[in-house]
Amino acid sequence: MRKVYLDSAATTKMRPEVVTAMTEVMNDVYGNPSSTHSYGRDAKSLIETARKNIAVHLKVTAAEIIFTSGGTEADNLAIHSCVRDLGVERIITTRIEHHAVIYIVEHCQEKYGTEVVYLDLQDCGTPDYGHLEKVLSDTSKKTLVSLMHINNEIGNRLDIHRVGNLCKQYNALFHSDCVQSIGHYEMDFAELPVDFTAVSAHKFHGPKGVGFAYIKKGTGLKPLILGGSQERGYRAGTESVHNIVGMDKALQMSYENLDKERDYVKGLKDYFKTQLTTHIPGVKFNGNCGDHENSTYTLLNVCLPCPADKAAMLLFTMDLKGIACSKGSACQSGSQKGSHVLTNVLPDEDLNKPSLRFSFSVFNTKEELDYVVEVLKEYIDSIK
Ligand SMILES: Cc1ncc(COP(=O)(O)O)c(C=O)c1O
């Protein structure tokens, strides 16, 4: 059966070069990085080289990179420790963050009585920057702002400079989940006023189960996981050496090929958008994802013109035809619950229509997109 993978916002295919780099480590460098003998030193040296390479891409110091099991852990580390250890009494966020943020924010609210302010959203789902400034201007409580750089469902791109500058102006800490942007955009944290970020390797053609937190020097964050003194005490547990090396390789390759690959993927998104608009009258694009200036080039969240009662079989039909895409976000696949992002962003009339998120990578082709448009068109014609 023909298969088309259009779910790279959920996870990406690993680059063959990444698999090779990891396999070499698994075969040859099996020492524990905490051991002082040569096997251990070899493993440690790989980790520290990866840390330095990653730090160079982000324009930070190596000491500010803490390896984790992925984006979720890095988000939890920053937010939880800000409240527990740094005296944060108020968190400003939105209802359309990833659950890795929403649930730890709710946990802090329940456990520590942290005040949570959910920002108003503009119609397209972008946070209302005026509301943010208004809330920030009350400086009576130590505050953490947590706003994601790129929304994983609708692709909206935050004005991260603007938010960072506001946080600086009002003396608030700023955490920005950059899981959907690192590896796809150049990020200069020497210049960006961001205190904490979360990154995940499997979103940029690296392995699953590894990521990192960027923790700005001097913030005083404390670890969540206690045990050995790995990661200078920030994150106990024997490091996943092959995963860290794979992540380093994947990030290096993403940035080496960034311009060329971005143009290519952007071309795919434009092409898909044009084909959908031409062949499926009434199609809409959710959030800002139809607008290049304010969204990522890696995804398109498509609202299809079909009634809710006829929509049930859509994702199933796509799967039967070998097409992998996502209803809302992948984190909800298998769940009957609708997307919390779309629920908060779409007008009622569109909420009842089926929406699908298609996300692209350098491994996709226009021909695959033609096939998807054909399948969608057939489905919509069949239920008329
Ligand atoms: C925006 C965002 N944050 C966090 C995560 C969680 O990352 P991980 O899968 O590495 O835990 C994801 C993954 O879907 C994501 O898209």
The ligand as a Gaussian input file, in Angstrom:
#p B3LYP/6-31G(d) Opt

LIG

0 1
 C        5.346000      22.144000      21.651000
 C        5.710000      20.849000      22.291000
 N        6.184000      20.851000      23.540000
 C        6.551000      19.715000      24.153000
 C        6.451000      18.502000      23.520000
 C        6.890000      17.261000      24.233000
 O        8.167000      16.863000      23.795000
 P        8.677000      15.365000      24.060000
 O        7.904000      14.483000      23.164000
 O       10.131000      15.404000      23.709000
 O        8.481000      15.104000      25.516000
 C        5.949000      18.449000      22.215000
 C        5.771000      17.146000      21.508000
 O        4.752000      16.894000      20.905000
 C        5.581000      19.654000      21.568000
 O        5.116000      19.668000      20.326000

